[in-house]
């Protein structure tokens, strides 16, 4: 969606923000902060996510945390 292009690629300079994809569609952005005892993931969806979408994001985030060997908190 062109309305969200600046949120995914601010400045239109080719530097993309980490993008939240759900079912092959860009639904928002996210970023992570690695702490010594947990992985914090901040979601910035473009529109409200359904409970099923949030659950899918949570499962994926937990898998990502397992890769780092850290529990995950989503904010």
N, C-alpha and C positions, 0 to 999 in steps of 0.2 A: 504494500500500500504506500503510495507516494507521500501520504500524510505523515508517515512515521520514518521516512528516509533519514531525516536529520538526527533522529534519536538512535538510529543504527549506525550511521556513518556521519558523525558531526563534522562540519566543515567541508563535506563532500571531497575529502582528500584521500580516500582509499583506506583509511584506518578505521576498521570496524570495531564496535563494542561487542562484547560477548552476547550472542543472540539466542533468545529462547525460541526454539522450534517445537511446535506441537503438530503432529500429523503432517509434517512437511510445510507448515505455514509459519511465518515469522509472527510471534505473538507477543514479543517484548524483548527486554534485555536483562542481563544479570551480571553480577560481579561477585567475586569471592574474596574473603580475607582468611588467611591461614593463621590460626592462633596455635599456641603450643598444645592446647587440650581439645580443640575443636576446629571445624571448618564452618565459617559463617558465609551463607549465600544470601545475597539480597536480590530479590526479584523485582523487576519493574515492568509488569505486563502493560500492554497498550490498552487492554480492555479487561474486565473482570474474567477470571478463569472459572470454569465450572468445577464442581467438587471432584469429578472424575479427572479433569485436567490437572488440578492441584495434586491429586493423589499420584498421578503419573509423574509429575515433576518431583514429588517427594521421593518416590522409588528411585528415580534416576539420580537425584541428589545423594541419596544414601549409597548408591553404587559408587558414585564419584568419591564420597567420603571414605568408603572402604578402600578405594585405590590409594588414598593418602594415609590410610590407617587411622582415620579420625572420625568421631561422630559429627553429624551435621546439624546445624541450626539454620532454619530458613527464616529470614526476616523480610 
